[in-house]
Amino acid sequence: MPMQVDDTGSGSKPGDAAALGAGVGARPAPAELPFADTYLPALLAQASELISGEFHRVVRAHGLSVPEWRVLATLSGGHTLTTGKLAQVSLTKGPTATRMLDRMEARGQVERLPDATDRRVTRVRITPEGQRTVSALIDLARAHEQRVLEPFGLQQAEALKATLRGMIEARRPRG
């Protein structure tokens, strides 16, 4: 089976398959890989499961569920979002997100506020207690991310994250 190896570090641009794979060793040529190893949704799901799973054990050890972590990390720094947007980022359905926010509000981690322009909308922001809860986890998350991305280099890691943000924005439902 022919292998592709880019150990020269030259001739690749940020975002190239060779650039993203540089430093991680030899790999089969794309035409020889099974479909699931070339299909973007399958690759994203596998990467998410493996990388997120590592950190989610840390989150649970700190007494939060993964959706609660996602909410607090998103609101960290004083951002306010609607309950609908928080349901999106926490990957939960609206009613589940509402119950989760009820629990988080009862623990003093978030507070709900009326929207300034639309009485039907409720906004949520993190409290000082919620910020204390999530701050240490954010530091741990950054260290975890650095360990995961380090083999690929900063330029390729930033290119990958920019591409993923663009894909999310292009596919996210509006409204």
Backbone hydrogen bonds, N-H to C=O, Kabsch-Sander energy under -0.5 kcal/mol:
donor,donor_aa,acceptor,acceptor_aa,energy
4,Q,27,R,-2.7
7,D,5,V,-0.5
16,D,13,K,-2.4
20,L,16,D,-2.7
21,G,17,A,-1.6
22,A,18,A,-1.0
23,G,6,D,-0.5
24,V,21,G,-1.9
27,R,4,Q,-1.5
29,A,2,P,-1.1
32,E,29,A,-2.1
33,L,30,P,-1.3
37,D,34,P,-1.7
38,T,35,F,-2.3
39,Y,35,F,-1.4
40,L,38,T,-0.6
42,A,39,Y,-0.6
43,L,39,Y,-2.3
44,L,40,L,-3.0
45,A,41,P,-2.3
46,Q,42,A,-2.4
47,A,43,L,-2.8
48,S,44,L,-2.7
49,E,45,A,-2.6
50,L,46,Q,-2.5
51,I,47,A,-2.8
52,S,48,S,-2.3
53,G,48,S,-0.6
53,G,49,E,-1.4
54,E,50,L,-1.2
55,F,51,I,-1.3
56,H,52,S,-3.2
57,R,53,G,-1.2
58,V,54,E,-0.7
58,V,55,F,-0.5
59,V,55,F,-2.1
60,R,56,H,-2.5
61,A,57,R,-1.8
62,H,58,V,-1.1
62,H,59,V,-0.9
63,G,60,R,-1.8
64,L,59,V,-1.7
69,W,65,S,-2.3
70,R,66,V,-2.4
71,V,67,P,-2.2
72,L,68,E,-2.7
73,A,69,W,-2.9
74,T,70,R,-1.9
75,L,71,V,-2.4
76,S,72,L,-1.4
78,G,75,L,-1.4
79,H,75,L,-0.9
81,L,124,V,-2.0
83,T,122,T,-1.5
86,L,82,T,-2.2
87,A,83,T,-2.0
88,Q,84,G,-1.7
89,V,85,K,-2.5
90,S,86,L,-2.0
91,L,88,Q,-1.1
92,T,87,A,-2.3
97,A,93,K,-2.8
98,T,94,G,-2.5
99,R,95,P,-2.1
100,M,96,T,-2.4
101,L,97,A,-2.9
102,D,98,T,-2.1
103,R,99,R,-2.0
104,M,100,M,-2.6
105,E,101,L,-2.6
106,A,102,D,-2.2
107,R,103,R,-1.6
108,G,105,E,-1.3
109,Q,104,M,-2.8
110,V,104,M,-0.8
111,E,125,R,-2.6
113,L,123,R,-3.1
115,D,118,D,-0.5
115,D,121,V,-1.9
121,V,118,D,-1.8
123,R,113,L,-3.3
124,V,81,L,-2.9
125,R,111,E,-2.4
126,I,79,H,-0.5
127,T,109,Q,-2.3
130,G,108,G,-0.6
131,Q,127,T,-2.7
132,R,128,P,-2.3
133,T,129,E,-2.2
134,V,130,G,-2.2
135,S,131,Q,-2.2
136,A,132,R,-0.8
138,I,134,V,-2.5
139,D,135,S,-1.9
140,L,136,A,-2.1
141,A,137,L,-2.8
142,R,138,I,-2.5
143,A,139,D,-1.9
144,H,140,L,-2.3
145,E,141,A,-2.8
146,Q,142,R,-2.3
147,R,143,A,-2.1
148,V,144,H,-2.1
149,L,145,E,-2.7
150,E,146,Q,-2.2
152,F,149,L,-2.2
153,G,149,L,-0.7
153,G,150,E,-1.0
157,A,153,G,-2.2
158,E,154,L,-2.7
159,A,155,Q,-2.0
160,L,156,Q,-2.5
161,K,157,A,-2.4
162,A,158,E,-2.4
163,T,159,A,-2.3
164,L,160,L,-2.5
165,R,161,K,-2.6
166,G,162,A,-2.2
167,M,163,T,-2.4
168,I,164,L,-2.6
169,E,165,R,-2.6
170,A,166,G,-2.3
171,R,167,M,-1.6
172,R,168,I,-2.0
